[in-house]
Amino acid sequence: MLGVLWGVGIPIALSLLNFIRRAWYPHDAVLGRVENLKGYHDTGRYPDARLVPGLVLYRFDAPLFFANADSFCARVRALSDADAGGRVDESVAALQADLAAAGVALAFAELKDPVRDYLRRYGVEAAIGPERFYPTVGVAVSAYLKQTRTAWVDWEERPLDGQPMP
């Protein structure tokens, strides 16, 4: 028998390791619109979700910090096809520069105020541009559609007569 101390210590250690693993490699998702379901949802769970043409809505389900910055940058580069094949920089500002060079615009939506304050304090907001920070995903999508003149009819906007979506 290992004793009570080991019986308590081992589960605590395993929980801590699992917590660190989830922070290092958090869940992420590409988001799309699901018919008759409000909001934007994980396309892995809803494979029939519609994607906005030319726009990748990406959700990173963890605070961004030094330990997971590489995986965040690598995933965004992979989603945008902007990977130059070089070293993955931990800096979001460097990521933005790489994406801009590839013709991809980086924007953020629904950031918590302390995160935005942090990005502002370290010059990331200025590098990306304050106009690329949106209060909601819906506002960000609307701005994208307006700026690019992309044709998109959302299920909430279509006529009530049951017309199919384009």
C-alpha positions in Angstrom: 0.0 0.0 0.0 1.2 3.5 -0.9 -0.6 5.3 1.9 -3.0 8.2 2.0 -0.4 10.8 1.1 0.4 9.0 -2.2 -3.3 8.4 -2.8 -3.9 12.2 -2.6 -0.6 13.3 -4.2 -0.7 11.2 -7.4 -4.1 12.5 -8.5 -3.1 16.1 -7.8 0.1 15.7 -9.8 -1.8 14.1 -12.7 -4.4 16.9 -12.6 -1.7 19.5 -12.7 0.0 17.8 -15.6 -3.3 17.6 -17.5 -3.9 21.3 -16.8 -0.5 22.2 -18.2 -1.1 20.0 -21.2 -4.4 21.7 -21.9 -2.8 25.2 -21.6 0.1 24.2 -23.8 -2.0 22.6 -26.5 -5.6 24.0 -26.0 -8.6 23.1 -28.0 -9.1 25.3 -31.0 -11.8 25.4 -33.8 -12.6 26.8 -37.1 -16.1 28.4 -36.8 -19.1 28.4 -39.2 -22.8 29.1 -39.2 -25.2 26.3 -38.5 -28.7 26.5 -39.9 -31.2 27.6 -37.3 -28.6 27.8 -34.6 -27.5 31.2 -33.4 -23.9 32.1 -33.3 -20.8 30.6 -34.9 -19.9 27.0 -34.1 -17.1 24.5 -34.3 -17.0 22.9 -37.7 -15.6 19.8 -36.2 -18.8 19.3 -34.2 -21.0 20.7 -37.0 -19.6 19.5 -40.3 -22.6 21.0 -42.2 -21.7 24.5 -40.9 -21.3 27.1 -43.6 -18.1 29.0 -43.9 -18.1 32.6 -45.0 -16.3 32.7 -48.4 -12.7 34.0 -48.0 -12.9 34.3 -44.2 -11.5 31.9 -41.6 -13.0 32.3 -38.2 -10.6 30.7 -35.7 -11.2 30.3 -32.0 -8.2 29.5 -29.7 -9.7 28.2 -26.4 -7.0 29.3 -24.0 -5.2 32.4 -22.8 -2.3 33.2 -25.1 1.0 33.0 -23.3 4.6 32.0 -24.0 4.1 28.3 -23.7 1.3 28.1 -26.3 2.3 31.0 -28.6 4.1 28.7 -31.0 1.1 26.4 -31.4 -1.2 29.4 -31.9 1.1 31.0 -34.5 1.6 27.6 -36.3 -2.1 26.9 -36.4 -3.0 30.4 -37.8 -0.3 30.1 -40.4 -1.5 26.7 -41.4 -5.1 27.9 -41.7 -4.0 30.9 -43.8 -1.5 29.0 -45.9 0.9 31.7 -45.0 3.6 29.4 -43.6 6.9 30.6 -45.0 8.6 27.4 -43.9 10.8 29.2 -41.4 10.9 29.4 -37.6 7.6 30.0 -35.9 7.9 33.3 -34.0 6.2 33.6 -30.7 5.2 37.2 -31.4 1.6 38.0 -32.5 3.0 41.1 -34.2 5.4 39.0 -36.2 2.6 36.6 -37.1 0.6 39.6 -38.3 3.5 40.8 -40.5 3.9 37.3 -42.0 0.2 37.1 -42.7 0.1 40.6 -44.2 3.0 39.6 -46.5 0.9 36.7 -47.7 -2.1 38.9 -48.3 -4.0 37.7 -45.2 -5.5 40.2 -42.7 -5.4 39.3 -39.0 -8.3 40.5 -36.8 -9.6 39.8 -33.4 -13.1 39.5 -32.1 -14.6 39.2 -28.6 -11.3 39.8 -26.8 -11.6 40.2 -23.0 -10.6 43.8 -21.9 -7.5 42.7 -20.0 -6.2 40.8 -23.1 -6.8 43.8 -25.3 -5.1 46.1 -22.8 -2.1 43.7 -22.8 -2.0 43.8 -26.6 -2.3 47.5 -26.6 0.5 47.9 -23.9 2.9 45.8 -26.0 2.2 47.5 -29.3 0.4 44.6 -30.9 -2.8 46.6 -31.4 -0.9 49.4 -33.1 0.9 46.9 -35.4 -2.4 45.2 -36.4 -4.5 48.4 -36.4 -7.2 49.2 -33.8 -9.8 48.9 -36.6 -9.1 45.1 -36.7 -10.4 44.6 -33.2 -14.2 43.8 -33.1 -16.6 43.6 -30.1 -18.3 40.4 -31.5 -17.7 37.8 -34.2 -20.9 39.0 -35.9 -19.6 42.6 -36.1 -16.3 41.2 -37.5 -18.1 39.1 -40.2 -20.3 42.1 -41.1 -17.2 44.3 -41.5 -15.5 41.7 -43.6 -18.5 41.3 -45.9 -18.8 45.0 -46.3 -15.1 45.6 -47.0 -14.7 42.7 -49.5 -18.2 42.9 -51.0 -18.5 39.2 -50.4 -22.0 37.8 -51.2 -23.3 36.0 -48.1 -26.9 35.5 -46.9 -27.2 34.3 -43.4 -30.1 32.1 -42.3 -31.3 34.9 -40.0 -31.4 37.3 -42.9 -33.2 35.2 -45.6 -36.9 35.6 -46.4 -39.3 33.6 -44.3 -40.9 31.9 -47.3 -38.4 29.1 -47.1 -36.2 30.1 -50.0 -33.0 28.1 -50.1 -29.8 29.8 -49.2 -27.3 30.6 -52.0 
